[in-house]
Amino acid sequence: MKLLRYGPPQSEKPGLLDSKGAIRDLSGHIDDISPETVTPKSLARLSALNSEALPMVSGTPRLGVPVKGIGKFIAIGLNYADHAREANLPIPAEPPMFTKAISCLSGPNDEVMLPKDSRKSDWEVELGVIIGRTTRYVSEDEALDSVAGYVLANDVSERAFQLERGTQWDKGKGCDTFGPVGPWLVTADEIGDAQKLDMFLNLNGRRMQTGNTQRMIFPVRHLIAYVSQFMTLYPGDLLITGTPPGVGLGHKPDPIFLKAGDEMHLGIEKLGEQKQKVVAWRHLEDE
């Protein structure tokens, strides 16, 4: 299944994408797509529905984050060797972990707003994992049983905040709008092998990132097992798994960073695509 949430911010409705690419309304069966929805029992109940009998949604509504109420947003850094090299950082012996603020989450095609005083904002196409069951100290052999599904994510990052203002990467990772996720949550059964997915990111029509998840240093099963040693993962938690080479920071001969008016276009095989326009900082509370 491809589960999604559609409609204006804070007023999204639950839906799914049918086999012909049309959005079907799920609000007659569930209130929203939430952590409770992505558990094995709930997903099995939804998969039994006849999608063709659900009301069709007209037009092309805005899409929101596919899961409402994500509890944790955990990220892995430097998980592609060629990306580590372009960043002039050593290939890690263990997965580097950091968090992105829940407040940075945004819809897949919403605007990306540069933070105040931004100088080095950057892009990162990533495979995201939505957890479907409570997970702690899980083995690698059983780790994929914890996956409800996969999502496309853009780990937007302000490199000056991340790397030049102390030791905490989180400073450059959780700015407002820096977590576009979606367009859909694709259930694990529809993906098959998550370590064989092509991925790309274009900036203003120019290809910047080309990769495949098979080039991860630490595969998804390892990452889930690893993270579960340090914190309990709950249904609805989001884990993003690193980015391939081609970020602005590593561009040669000179870095390239985001500016107002830029457009990002990114995608992962089987997970859909995103398009975001970059805008200057403004007071969100004024809207």
PyRosetta script that sets phi, psi and omega in degrees:
from pyrosetta import init, pose_from_sequence

init()
pose = pose_from_sequence("MKLLRYGPPQSEKPGLLDSKGAIRDLSGHIDDISPETVTPKSLARLSALNSEALPMVSGTPRLGVPVKGIGKFIAIGLNYADHAREANLPIPAEPPMFTKAISCLSGPNDEVMLPKDSRKSDWEVELGVIIGRTTRYVSEDEALDSVAGYVLANDVSERAFQLERGTQWDKGKGCDTFGPVGPWLVTADEIGDAQKLDMFLNLNGRRMQTGNTQRMIFPVRHLIAYVSQFMTLYPGDLLITGTPPGVGLGHKPDPIFLKAGDEMHLGIEKLGEQKQKVVAWRHLEDE")
pose.set_psi(1, 151.8)
pose.set_omega(1, 171.0)
pose.set_phi(2, -115.1)
pose.set_psi(2, 104.2)
pose.set_omega(2, -178.4)
pose.set_phi(3, -96.1)
pose.set_psi(3, 144.7)
pose.set_omega(3, -176.6)
pose.set_phi(4, -150.9)
pose.set_psi(4, 170.3)
pose.set_omega(4, 175.1)
pose.set_phi(5, -130.2)
pose.set_psi(5, 130.9)
pose.set_omega(5, -173.1)
pose.set_phi(6, -129.2)
pose.set_psi(6, 151.3)
pose.set_omega(6, 177.8)
pose.set_phi(7, 121.7)
pose.set_psi(7, -179.8)
pose.set_omega(7, -178.2)
pose.set_phi(8, -63.6)
pose.set_psi(8, 155.8)
pose.set_omega(8, 177.5)
pose.set_phi(9, -54.9)
pose.set_psi(9, 136.6)
pose.set_omega(9, -179.5)
pose.set_phi(10, 73.6)
pose.set_psi(10, -1.0)
pose.set_omega(10, 179.2)
pose.set_phi(11, -131.6)
pose.set_psi(11, 27.7)
pose.set_omega(11, -177.1)
pose.set_phi(12, -68.3)
pose.set_psi(12, 152.4)
pose.set_omega(12, 175.4)
pose.set_phi(13, -115.1)
pose.set_psi(13, 154.9)
pose.set_omega(13, 179.2)
pose.set_phi(14, -79.4)
pose.set_psi(14, 144.3)
pose.set_omega(14, 178.1)
pose.set_phi(15, -155.1)
pose.set_psi(15, 177.1)
pose.set_omega(15, 172.6)
pose.set_phi(16, -140.2)
pose.set_psi(16, 158.7)
pose.set_omega(16, 176.9)
pose.set_phi(17, -97.6)
pose.set_psi(17, 123.4)
pose.set_omega(17, -177.8)
pose.set_phi(18, -82.2)
pose.set_psi(18, -179.0)
pose.set_omega(18, -174.2)
pose.set_phi(19, -66.1)
pose.set_psi(19, -17.1)
pose.set_omega(19, 179.3)
pose.set_phi(20, -100.8)
pose.set_psi(20, 5.2)
pose.set_omega(20, 178.0)
pose.set_phi(21, 86.3)
pose.set_psi(21, 12.0)
pose.set_omega(21, 177.9)
pose.set_phi(22, -93.7)
pose.set_psi(22, 147.0)
pose.set_omega(22, 177.2)
pose.set_phi(23, -83.9)
pose.set_psi(23, 132.1)
pose.set_omega(23, 176.5)
pose.set_phi(24, -115.0)
pose.set_psi(24, 139.1)
pose.set_omega(24, -176.7)
pose.set_phi(25, -81.0)
pose.set_psi(25, 126.5)
pose.set_omega(25, 178.7)
pose.set_phi(26, -103.0)
pose.set_psi(26, 3.4)
pose.set_omega(26, -172.5)
pose.set_phi(27, -67.1)
pose.set_psi(27, -13.5)
pose.set_omega(27, 174.2)
pose.set_phi(28, -77.9)
pose.set_psi(28, -9.5)
pose.set_omega(28, -177.4)
pose.set_phi(29, -119.1)
pose.set_psi(29, -31.6)
pose.set_omega(29, 178.3)
pose.set_phi(30, -140.4)
pose.set_psi(30, 153.6)
pose.set_omega(30, 179.5)
pose.set_phi(31, -74.2)
pose.set_psi(31, -36.2)
pose.set_omega(31, -178.1)
pose.set_phi(32, -164.9)
pose.set_psi(32, 171.5)
pose.set_omega(32, 171.6)
pose.set_phi(33, -95.9)
pose.set_psi(33, 108.6)
pose.set_omega(33, -169.4)
pose.set_phi(34, -129.9)
pose.set_psi(34, 178.4)
pose.set_omega(34, 175.1)
pose.set_phi(35, -54.6)
pose.set_psi(35, -34.1)
pose.set_omega(35, 178.4)
pose.set_phi(36, -67.4)
pose.set_psi(36, -30.9)
pose.set_omega(36, -177.9)
pose.set_phi(37, -69.7)
pose.set_psi(37, -28.0)
pose.set_omega(37, -171.8)
pose.set_phi(38, -94.6)
pose.set_psi(38, 10.6)
pose.set_omega(38, 173.8)
pose.set_phi(39, -75.7)
pose.set_psi(39, 157.0)
pose.set_omega(39, -177.5)
pose.set_phi(40, -55.0)
pose.set_psi(40, -42.3)
pose.set_omega(40, -178.5)
pose.set_phi(41, -63.8)
pose.set_psi(41, -44.0)
pose.set_omega(41, -178.5)
pose.set_phi(42, -68.9)
pose.set_psi(42, -40.2)
pose.set_omega(42, 178.1)
pose.set_phi(43, -63.6)
pose.set_psi(43, -38.6)
pose.set_omega(43, 178.3)
pose.set_phi(44, -62.9)
pose.set_psi(44, -39.0)
pose.set_omega(44, 179.7)
pose.set_phi(45, -65.9)
pose.set_psi(45, -41.5)
pose.set_omega(45, 179.2)
pose.set_phi(46, -67.9)
pose.set_psi(46, -37.5)
pose.set_omega(46, -177.7)
pose.set_phi(47, -66.9)
pose.set_psi(47, -19.5)
pose.set_omega(47, 179.3)
pose.set_phi(48, -80.7)
pose.set_psi(48, -10.9)
pose.set_omega(48, -179.9)
pose.set_phi(49, -71.9)
pose.set_psi(49, 150.1)
pose.set_omega(49, 173.0)
pose.set_phi(50, -85.8)
pose.set_psi(50, 102.4)
pose.set_omega(50, -174.4)
pose.set_phi(51, -61.7)
pose.set_psi(51, -31.0)
pose.set_omega(51, -178.5)
pose.set_phi(52, -69.7)
pose.set_psi(52, -16.6)
pose.set_omega(52, 178.8)
pose.set_phi(53, -90.9)
pose.set_psi(53, -8.2)
pose.set_omega(53, 179.5)
pose.set_phi(54, -77.7)
pose.set_psi(54, 150.9)
pose.set_omega(54, 178.9)
pose.set_phi(55, -60.5)
pose.set_psi(55, 136.1)
pose.set_omega(55, 178.6)
pose.set_phi(56, -84.9)
pose.set_psi(56, 139.1)
pose.set_omega(56, 179.1)
pose.set_phi(57, -93.1)
pose.set_psi(57, 126.7)
pose.set_omega(57, -177.8)
pose.set_phi(58, -84.0)
pose.set_psi(58, 159.4)
pose.set_omega(58, 176.0)
pose.set_phi(59, 74.3)
pose.set_psi(59, -160.8)
pose.set_omega(59, 179.6)
pose.set_phi(60, -127.5)
pose.set_psi(60, 77.0)
pose.set_omega(60, -176.3)
pose.set_phi(61, -67.0)
pose.set_psi(61, 158.0)
pose.set_omega(61, 171.7)
pose.set_phi(62, -59.9)
pose.set_psi(62, 145.2)
pose.set_omega(62, 175.4)
pose.set_phi(63, -107.3)
pose.set_psi(63, 137.8)
pose.set_omega(63, 177.2)
pose.set_phi(64, -100.9)
pose.set_psi(64, -175.3)
pose.set_omega(64, 172.8)
pose.set_phi(65, -57.7)
pose.set_psi(65, 132.9)
pose.set_omega(65, -172.6)
pose.set_phi(66, -63.8)
pose.set_psi(66, -22.1)
pose.set_omega(66, 179.3)
pose.set_phi(67, -124.7)
pose.set_psi(67, 125.3)
pose.set_omega(67, 174.6)
pose.set_phi(68, -85.0)
pose.set_psi(68, 138.5)
pose.set_omega(68, 174.8)
pose.set_phi(69, 83.9)
pose.set_psi(69, 29.9)
pose.set_omega(69, 173.5)
pose.set_phi(70, -56.0)
pose.set_psi(70, 128.1)
pose.set_omega(70, -174.4)
pose.set_phi(71, -85.4)
pose.set_psi(71, -41.4)
pose.set_omega(71, 178.9)
pose.set_phi(72, -134.1)
pose.set_psi(72, 145.7)
pose.set_omega(72, 178.1)
pose.set_phi(73, -123.9)
pose.set_psi(73, 93.9)
pose.set_omega(73, -175.4)
pose.set_phi(74, -102.2)
pose.set_psi(74, 140.0)
pose.set_omega(74, -177.7)
pose.set_phi(75, -129.8)
pose.set_psi(75, 151.9)
pose.set_omega(75, 177.6)
pose.set_phi(76, -115.4)
pose.set_psi(76, 133.2)
pose.set_omega(76, 179.5)
pose.set_phi(77, -103.8)
pose.set_psi(77, 156.5)
pose.set_omega(77, 170.4)
pose.set_phi(78, 55.0)
pose.set_psi(78, 43.5)
pose.set_omega(78, -176.6)
pose.set_phi(79, -96.3)
pose.set_psi(79, 7.3)
pose.set_omega(79, 171.6)
pose.set_phi(80, -125.8)
pose.set_psi(80, 124.9)
pose.set_omega(80, -173.0)
pose.set_phi(81, -58.7)
pose.set_psi(81, -39.6)
pose.set_omega(81, -178.0)
pose.set_phi(82, -70.2)
pose.set_psi(82, -27.6)
pose.set_omega(82, 173.6)
pose.set_phi(83, -71.3)
pose.set_psi(83, -40.2)
pose.set_omega(83, 176.8)
pose.set_phi(84, -59.5)
pose.set_psi(84, -42.0)
pose.set_omega(84, -179.3)
pose.set_phi(85, -65.2)
pose.set_psi(85, -41.0)
pose.set_omega(85, -179.0)
pose.set_phi(86, -68.2)
pose.set_psi(86, -24.4)
pose.set_omega(86, 177.0)
pose.set_phi(87, -87.7)
pose.set_psi(87, 2.3)
pose.set_omega(87, -178.8)
pose.set_phi(88, 58.1)
pose.set_psi(88, 40.2)
pose.set_omega(88, 179.0)
pose.set_phi(89, -123.2)
pose.set_psi(89, 149.5)
pose.set_omega(89, -179.0)
pose.set_phi(90, -68.3)
pose.set_psi(90, 150.2)
pose.set_omega(90, 174.1)
pose.set_phi(91, -65.6)
pose.set_psi(91, 124.5)
pose.set_omega(91, -172.3)
pose.set_phi(92, -71.9)
pose.set_psi(92, 145.7)
pose.set_omega(92, 174.8)
pose.set_phi(93, -81.2)
pose.set_psi(93, -26.5)
pose.set_omega(93, 174.7)
pose.set_phi(94, -132.8)
pose.set_psi(94, 155.6)
pose.set_omega(94, -178.5)
pose.set_phi(95, -64.8)
pose.set_psi(95, 121.8)
pose.set_omega(95, 172.7)
pose.set_phi(96, -69.5)
pose.set_psi(96, 132.4)
pose.set_omega(96, -178.2)
pose.set_phi(97, -115.3)
pose.set_psi(97, 144.4)
pose.set_omega(97, 170.0)
pose.set_phi(98, -151.6)
pose.set_psi(98, 171.6)
pose.set_omega(98, 178.7)
pose.set_phi(99, -116.2)
pose.set_psi(99, 150.3)
pose.set_omega(99, 169.4)
pose.set_phi(100, -110.5)
pose.set_psi(100, 138.0)
pose.set_omega(100, -178.0)
pose.set_phi(101, -62.6)
pose.set_psi(101, 138.8)
pose.set_omega(101, 176.9)
pose.set_phi(102, -57.6)
pose.set_psi(102, -31.0)
pose.set_omega(102, -178.3)
pose.set_phi(103, -68.4)
pose.set_psi(103, -9.4)
pose.set_omega(103, 178.6)
pose.set_phi(104, -85.6)
pose.set_psi(104, -10.5)
pose.set_omega(104, -177.0)
pose.set_phi(105, -61.6)
pose.set_psi(105, 138.6)
pose.set_omega(105, 177.7)
pose.set_phi(106, -151.2)
pose.set_psi(106, 166.0)
pose.set_omega(106, 179.9)
pose.set_phi(107, -67.0)
pose.set_psi(107, 162.2)
pose.set_omega(107, -172.0)
pose.set_phi(108, -65.2)
pose.set_psi(108, -25.9)
pose.set_omega(108, -177.8)
pose.set_phi(109, -118.7)
pose.set_psi(109, 13.0)
pose.set_omega(109, 176.2)
pose.set_phi(110, -70.5)
pose.set_psi(110, 159.8)
pose.set_omega(110, 177.4)
pose.set_phi(111, -63.9)
pose.set_psi(111, 146.9)
pose.set_omega(111, 171.0)
pose.set_phi(112, -102.3)
pose.set_psi(112, 119.9)
pose.set_omega(112, -175.6)
pose.set_phi(113, -100.0)
pose.set_psi(113, 124.8)
pose.set_omega(113, 176.3)
pose.set_phi(114, -65.9)
pose.set_psi(114, 136.1)
pose.set_omega(114, 178.2)
pose.set_phi(115, -70.3)
pose.set_psi(115, 161.0)
pose.set_omega(115, 177.8)
pose.set_phi(116, -58.3)
pose.set_psi(116, 133.3)
pose.set_omega(116, 179.6)
pose.set_phi(117, 68.7)
pose.set_psi(117, 19.5)
pose.set_omega(117, 177.0)
pose.set_phi(118, -65.2)
pose.set_psi(118, 136.5)
pose.set_omega(118, 176.0)
pose.set_phi(119, -123.8)
pose.set_psi(119, -25.0)
pose.set_omega(119, -170.3)
pose.set_phi(120, -140.0)
pose.set_psi(120, 50.3)
pose.set_omega(120, 178.5)
pose.set_phi(121, -76.2)
pose.set_psi(121, 144.1)
pose.set_omega(121, -166.1)
pose.set_phi(122, -141.7)
pose.set_psi(122, 173.2)
pose.set_omega(122, -175.9)
pose.set_phi(123, -121.3)
pose.set_psi(123, 156.5)
pose.set_omega(123, 175.4)
pose.set_phi(124, -157.8)
pose.set_psi(124, 106.5)
pose.set_omega(124, 174.1)
pose.set_phi(125, -74.8)
pose.set_psi(125, 133.6)
pose.set_omega(125, -175.7)
pose.set_phi(126, -144.9)
pose.set_psi(126, 148.9)
pose.set_omega(126, 169.1)
pose.set_phi(127, -79.8)
pose.set_psi(127, 126.8)
pose.set_omega(127, 176.4)
pose.set_phi(128, -108.6)
pose.set_psi(128, 148.3)
pose.set_omega(128, -179.7)
pose.set_phi(129, -119.3)
pose.set_psi(129, 126.7)
pose.set_omega(129, 173.0)
pose.set_phi(130, -98.4)
pose.set_psi(130, 124.0)
pose.set_omega(130, -179.1)
pose.set_phi(131, -77.6)
pose.set_psi(131, 141.8)
pose.set_omega(131, -176.0)
pose.set_phi(132, -116.4)
pose.set_psi(132, -6.0)
pose.set_omega(132, 178.7)
pose.set_phi(133, -151.3)
pose.set_psi(133, 156.9)
pose.set_omega(133, 178.7)
pose.set_phi(134, -61.6)
pose.set_psi(134, 128.2)
pose.set_omega(134, -169.9)
pose.set_phi(135, -135.6)
pose.set_psi(135, 120.9)
pose.set_omega(135, 173.7)
pose.set_phi(136, -145.4)
pose.set_psi(136, 137.1)
pose.set_omega(136, 180.0)
pose.set_phi(137, 48.5)
pose.set_psi(137, 45.1)
pose.set_omega(137, -179.7)
pose.set_phi(138, -82.9)
pose.set_psi(138, 148.7)
pose.set_omega(138, 176.3)
pose.set_phi(139, -80.1)
pose.set_psi(139, 159.1)
pose.set_omega(139, 175.6)
pose.set_phi(140, -60.1)
pose.set_psi(140, -37.1)
pose.set_omega(140, -178.3)
pose.set_phi(141, -62.2)
pose.set_psi(141, -29.3)
pose.set_omega(141, -176.9)
pose.set_phi(142, -107.2)
pose.set_psi(142, -1.8)
pose.set_omega(142, -171.2)
pose.set_phi(143, -62.3)
pose.set_psi(143, -38.7)
pose.set_omega(143, -176.8)
pose.set_phi(144, -69.6)
pose.set_psi(144, -14.6)
pose.set_omega(144, 174.1)
pose.set_phi(145, -67.4)
pose.set_psi(145, -16.7)
pose.set_omega(145, 179.6)
pose.set_phi(146, -85.8)
pose.set_psi(146, -5.4)
pose.set_omega(146, -174.8)
pose.set_phi(147, -86.5)
pose.set_psi(147, 120.7)
pose.set_omega(147, 171.4)
pose.set_phi(148, -79.3)
pose.set_psi(148, -40.0)
pose.set_omega(148, -178.6)
pose.set_phi(149, 179.5)
pose.set_psi(149, -175.2)
pose.set_omega(149, -174.8)
pose.set_phi(150, -125.4)
pose.set_psi(150, 153.0)
pose.set_omega(150, 179.6)
pose.set_phi(151, -138.1)
pose.set_psi(151, 157.9)
pose.set_omega(151, 169.1)
pose.set_phi(152, -86.7)
pose.set_psi(152, 137.6)
pose.set_omega(152, 178.7)
pose.set_phi(153, -138.7)
pose.set_psi(153, 150.7)
pose.set_omega(153, 172.5)
pose.set_phi(154, -115.7)
pose.set_psi(154, 108.7)
pose.set_omega(154, 179.8)
pose.set_phi(155, -84.4)
pose.set_psi(155, 73.8)
pose.set_omega(155, -179.9)
pose.set_phi(156, -64.4)
pose.set_psi(156, 138.5)
pose.set_omega(156, -169.8)
pose.set_phi(157, -141.5)
pose.set_psi(157, 136.8)
pose.set_omega(157, 172.4)
pose.set_phi(158, -98.4)
pose.set_psi(158, 106.0)
pose.set_omega(158, -169.8)
pose.set_phi(159, -67.9)
pose.set_psi(159, -34.7)
pose.set_omega(159, 177.8)
pose.set_phi(160, -64.7)
pose.set_psi(160, -42.8)
pose.set_omega(160, 176.9)
pose.set_phi(161, -64.8)
pose.set_psi(161, -39.4)
pose.set_omega(161, -174.2)
pose.set_phi(162, -70.9)
pose.set_psi(162, -43.7)
pose.set_omega(162, -167.1)
pose.set_phi(163, -112.6)
pose.set_psi(163, -15.7)
pose.set_omega(163, -173.4)
pose.set_phi(164, -114.7)
pose.set_psi(164, 3.4)
pose.set_omega(164, -176.7)
pose.set_phi(165, -127.2)
pose.set_psi(165, 56.0)
pose.set_omega(165, 179.3)
pose.set_phi(166, 100.3)
pose.set_psi(166, -162.0)
pose.set_omega(166, -170.4)
pose.set_phi(167, -103.9)
pose.set_psi(167, -0.8)
pose.set_omega(167, -173.4)
pose.set_phi(168, -99.5)
pose.set_psi(168, 109.7)
pose.set_omega(168, 178.6)
pose.set_phi(169, -60.0)
pose.set_psi(169, -28.7)
pose.set_omega(169, -176.0)
pose.set_phi(170, -52.6)
pose.set_psi(170, -30.3)
pose.set_omega(170, -176.8)
pose.set_phi(171, -59.1)
pose.set_psi(171, -31.6)
pose.set_omega(171, -177.9)
pose.set_phi(172, -101.7)
pose.set_psi(172, 6.5)
pose.set_omega(172, -172.1)
pose.set_phi(173, -112.2)
pose.set_psi(173, -20.8)
pose.set_omega(173, -170.4)
pose.set_phi(174, -111.0)
pose.set_psi(174, 18.1)
pose.set_omega(174, 179.7)
pose.set_phi(175, -63.0)
pose.set_psi(175, 154.0)
pose.set_omega(175, 179.3)
pose.set_phi(176, -51.1)
pose.set_psi(176, 135.3)
pose.set_omega(176, 177.6)
pose.set_phi(177, 74.1)
pose.set_psi(177, 6.2)
pose.set_omega(177, -175.3)
pose.set_phi(178, -86.6)
pose.set_psi(178, 14.6)
pose.set_omega(178, 178.8)
pose.set_phi(179, -134.9)
pose.set_psi(179, 59.1)
pose.set_omega(179, 175.1)
pose.set_phi(180, -63.2)
pose.set_psi(180, 130.2)
pose.set_omega(180, -178.3)
pose.set_phi(181, -135.5)
pose.set_psi(181, 138.9)
pose.set_omega(181, 178.6)
pose.set_phi(182, 122.3)
pose.set_psi(182, -171.5)
pose.set_omega(182, 23.4)
pose.set_phi(183, -81.0)
pose.set_psi(183, -21.2)
pose.set_omega(183, -175.0)
pose.set_phi(184, -134.5)
pose.set_psi(184, 160.5)
pose.set_omega(184, 161.3)
pose.set_phi(185, -95.3)
pose.set_psi(185, 115.5)
pose.set_omega(185, 179.9)
pose.set_phi(186, -100.3)
pose.set_psi(186, 120.1)
pose.set_omega(186, -175.6)
pose.set_phi(187, -63.8)
pose.set_psi(187, 151.8)
pose.set_omega(187, -171.4)
pose.set_phi(188, -58.7)
pose.set_psi(188, -34.5)
pose.set_omega(188, -178.1)
pose.set_phi(189, -64.8)
pose.set_psi(189, -25.1)
pose.set_omega(189, -179.1)
pose.set_phi(190, -84.8)
pose.set_psi(190, -19.7)
pose.set_omega(190, -177.5)
pose.set_phi(191, -85.0)
pose.set_psi(191, -38.7)
pose.set_omega(191, -173.7)
pose.set_phi(192, 75.6)
pose.set_psi(192, -126.6)
pose.set_omega(192, -178.2)
pose.set_phi(193, -82.6)
pose.set_psi(193, 110.0)
pose.set_omega(193, -178.6)
pose.set_phi(194, -74.0)
pose.set_psi(194, -4.8)
pose.set_omega(194, 179.6)
pose.set_phi(195, -98.2)
pose.set_psi(195, 22.7)
pose.set_omega(195, 178.1)
pose.set_phi(196, -139.6)
pose.set_psi(196, 44.5)
pose.set_omega(196, -175.1)
pose.set_phi(197, -113.8)
pose.set_psi(197, 124.4)
pose.set_omega(197, 174.9)
pose.set_phi(198, -71.0)
pose.set_psi(198, 148.9)
pose.set_omega(198, -179.2)
pose.set_phi(199, -144.5)
pose.set_psi(199, 152.0)
pose.set_omega(199, -179.1)
pose.set_phi(200, -152.9)
pose.set_psi(200, 161.2)
pose.set_omega(200, 169.4)
pose.set_phi(201, -148.0)
pose.set_psi(201, 130.2)
pose.set_omega(201, 174.9)
pose.set_phi(202, -111.7)
pose.set_psi(202, 144.3)
pose.set_omega(202, 173.1)
pose.set_phi(203, -118.7)
pose.set_psi(203, 118.1)
pose.set_omega(203, -178.9)
pose.set_phi(204, 52.5)
pose.set_psi(204, 39.6)
pose.set_omega(204, 177.4)
pose.set_phi(205, 82.6)
pose.set_psi(205, -0.5)
pose.set_omega(205, -178.9)
pose.set_phi(206, -104.2)
pose.set_psi(206, 127.8)
pose.set_omega(206, 179.8)
pose.set_phi(207, -66.9)
pose.set_psi(207, 125.1)
pose.set_omega(207, 178.2)
pose.set_phi(208, -112.1)
pose.set_psi(208, -42.6)
pose.set_omega(208, -178.8)
pose.set_phi(209, -122.3)
pose.set_psi(209, 132.9)
pose.set_omega(209, 171.5)
pose.set_phi(210, -135.9)
pose.set_psi(210, 126.7)
pose.set_omega(210, -177.7)
pose.set_phi(211, -159.0)
pose.set_psi(211, -178.6)
pose.set_omega(211, 176.6)
pose.set_phi(212, -147.2)
pose.set_psi(212, 140.5)
pose.set_omega(212, -176.2)
pose.set_phi(213, -65.5)
pose.set_psi(213, -13.3)
pose.set_omega(213, 176.6)
pose.set_phi(214, -67.8)
pose.set_psi(214, -14.7)
pose.set_omega(214, -178.6)
pose.set_phi(215, -91.4)
pose.set_psi(215, 7.0)
pose.set_omega(215, 174.3)
pose.set_phi(216, -60.6)
pose.set_psi(216, 141.8)
pose.set_omega(216, 172.6)
pose.set_phi(217, -69.3)
pose.set_psi(217, -47.8)
pose.set_omega(217, 179.6)
pose.set_phi(218, -114.4)
pose.set_psi(218, 113.2)
pose.set_omega(218, -177.6)
pose.set_phi(219, -69.8)
pose.set_psi(219, 170.7)
pose.set_omega(219, -175.2)
pose.set_phi(220, -55.2)
pose.set_psi(220, -44.7)
pose.set_omega(220, -177.4)
pose.set_phi(221, -60.4)
pose.set_psi(221, -38.1)
pose.set_omega(221, 178.6)
pose.set_phi(222, -68.0)
pose.set_psi(222, -42.6)
pose.set_omega(222, -177.9)
pose.set_phi(223, -62.8)
pose.set_psi(223, -43.3)
pose.set_omega(223, 179.5)
pose.set_phi(224, -63.8)
pose.set_psi(224, -45.5)
pose.set_omega(224, 179.0)
pose.set_phi(225, -61.7)
pose.set_psi(225, -41.8)
pose.set_omega(225, -178.2)
pose.set_phi(226, -65.2)
pose.set_psi(226, -52.3)
pose.set_omega(226, -177.6)
pose.set_phi(227, -61.4)
pose.set_psi(227, -35.2)
pose.set_omega(227, -177.0)
pose.set_phi(228, -69.0)
pose.set_psi(228, -9.7)
pose.set_omega(228, 173.3)
pose.set_phi(229, -74.8)
pose.set_psi(229, -24.1)
pose.set_omega(229, -171.3)
pose.set_phi(230, -110.4)
pose.set_psi(230, -17.4)
pose.set_omega(230, 177.9)
pose.set_phi(231, -158.8)
pose.set_psi(231, 151.2)
pose.set_omega(231, 174.8)
pose.set_phi(232, -78.3)
pose.set_psi(232, 131.1)
pose.set_omega(232, 175.1)
pose.set_phi(233, -96.2)
pose.set_psi(233, 136.0)
pose.set_omega(233, -177.0)
pose.set_phi(234, -117.9)
pose.set_psi(234, 159.2)
pose.set_omega(234, 175.5)
pose.set_phi(235, -51.9)
pose.set_psi(235, 133.8)
pose.set_omega(235, -178.7)
pose.set_phi(236, 92.6)
pose.set_psi(236, -11.0)
pose.set_omega(236, 175.3)
pose.set_phi(237, -67.7)
pose.set_psi(237, 149.3)
pose.set_omega(237, -178.0)
pose.set_phi(238, -117.0)
pose.set_psi(238, 128.6)
pose.set_omega(238, 176.3)
pose.set_phi(239, -121.4)
pose.set_psi(239, 120.4)
pose.set_omega(239, 174.7)
pose.set_phi(240, -104.7)
pose.set_psi(240, 151.2)
pose.set_omega(240, -154.6)
pose.set_phi(241, -118.6)
pose.set_psi(241, 15.2)
pose.set_omega(241, 177.9)
pose.set_phi(242, 103.4)
pose.set_psi(242, 165.7)
pose.set_omega(242, -173.2)
pose.set_phi(243, -126.3)
pose.set_psi(243, 148.0)
pose.set_omega(243, 175.1)
pose.set_phi(244, -75.5)
pose.set_psi(244, 175.5)
pose.set_omega(244, -178.9)
pose.set_phi(245, -67.4)
pose.set_psi(245, 162.0)
pose.set_omega(245, 176.8)
pose.set_phi(246, 116.3)
pose.set_psi(246, 12.0)
pose.set_omega(246, 177.3)
pose.set_phi(247, -73.5)
pose.set_psi(247, 161.5)
pose.set_omega(247, -177.0)
pose.set_phi(248, -62.0)
pose.set_psi(248, -36.2)
pose.set_omega(248, -179.4)
pose.set_phi(249, -59.1)
pose.set_psi(249, -35.4)
pose.set_omega(249, -175.5)
pose.set_phi(250, -93.3)
pose.set_psi(250, 3.4)
pose.set_omega(250, -177.0)
pose.set_phi(251, -66.0)
pose.set_psi(251, 136.5)
pose.set_omega(251, -179.7)
pose.set_phi(252, -113.5)
pose.set_psi(252, 143.4)
pose.set_omega(252, 5.8)
pose.set_phi(253, -82.1)
pose.set_psi(253, -14.3)
pose.set_omega(253, -177.9)
pose.set_phi(254, -129.8)
pose.set_psi(254, 144.7)
pose.set_omega(254, 177.1)
pose.set_phi(255, -61.2)
pose.set_psi(255, 154.5)
pose.set_omega(255, 173.8)
pose.set_phi(256, -123.6)
pose.set_psi(256, 132.2)
pose.set_omega(256, 179.3)
pose.set_phi(257, -126.5)
pose.set_psi(257, 159.1)
pose.set_omega(257, -175.2)
pose.set_phi(258, -68.3)
pose.set_psi(258, 145.8)
pose.set_omega(258, 175.0)
pose.set_phi(259, -138.2)
pose.set_psi(259, 158.4)
pose.set_omega(259, 179.7)
pose.set_phi(260, -55.7)
pose.set_psi(260, 135.3)
pose.set_omega(260, -178.5)
pose.set_phi(261, 99.4)
pose.set_psi(261, -16.3)
pose.set_omega(261, 177.1)
pose.set_phi(262, -66.3)
pose.set_psi(262, 156.5)
pose.set_omega(262, 176.2)
pose.set_phi(263, -130.3)
pose.set_psi(263, 128.2)
pose.set_omega(263, 176.5)
pose.set_phi(264, -104.3)
pose.set_psi(264, 141.7)
pose.set_omega(264, 177.3)
pose.set_phi(265, -137.4)
pose.set_psi(265, 119.0)
pose.set_omega(265, -174.0)
pose.set_phi(266, -140.3)
pose.set_psi(266, 158.8)
pose.set_omega(266, 179.9)
pose.set_phi(267, -165.2)
pose.set_psi(267, 160.8)
pose.set_omega(267, 173.1)
pose.set_phi(268, -133.5)
pose.set_psi(268, 136.5)
pose.set_omega(268, 179.2)
pose.set_phi(269, -48.4)
pose.set_psi(269, 131.7)
pose.set_omega(269, 179.1)
pose.set_phi(270, 74.0)
pose.set_psi(270, -8.7)
pose.set_omega(270, -175.5)
pose.set_phi(271, -111.1)
pose.set_psi(271, 0.5)
pose.set_omega(271, 178.0)
pose.set_phi(272, 88.1)
pose.set_psi(272, -168.9)
pose.set_omega(272, -174.9)
pose.set_phi(273, -134.4)
pose.set_psi(273, 161.5)
pose.set_omega(273, 175.9)
pose.set_phi(274, -129.0)
pose.set_psi(274, 151.9)
pose.set_omega(274, 170.8)
pose.set_phi(275, -138.5)
pose.set_psi(275, 126.0)
pose.set_omega(275, -178.9)
pose.set_phi(276, -130.8)
pose.set_psi(276, 135.5)
pose.set_omega(276, 170.5)
pose.set_phi(277, -93.6)
pose.set_psi(277, 137.6)
pose.set_omega(277, 179.4)
pose.set_phi(278, -91.0)
pose.set_psi(278, 131.8)
pose.set_omega(278, -179.6)
pose.set_phi(279, -127.3)
pose.set_psi(279, 161.1)
pose.set_omega(279, 178.8)
pose.set_phi(280, -72.6)
pose.set_psi(280, 160.4)
pose.set_omega(280, -179.7)
pose.set_phi(281, -63.4)
pose.set_psi(281, 142.5)
pose.set_omega(281, 174.4)
pose.set_phi(282, -151.8)
pose.set_psi(282, 165.8)
pose.set_omega(282, 178.6)
pose.set_phi(283, -75.5)
pose.set_psi(283, 107.4)
pose.set_omega(283, 179.4)
pose.set_phi(284, -65.3)
pose.set_psi(284, -29.8)
pose.set_omega(284, -177.3)
pose.set_phi(285, -68.9)
pose.set_psi(285, -11.4)
pose.set_omega(285, 177.9)
pose.set_phi(286, -80.6)
pose.set_psi(286, -8.7)
pose.set_omega(286, -175.0)
pose.set_phi(287, -93.3)
pose.dump_pdb("model.pdb")
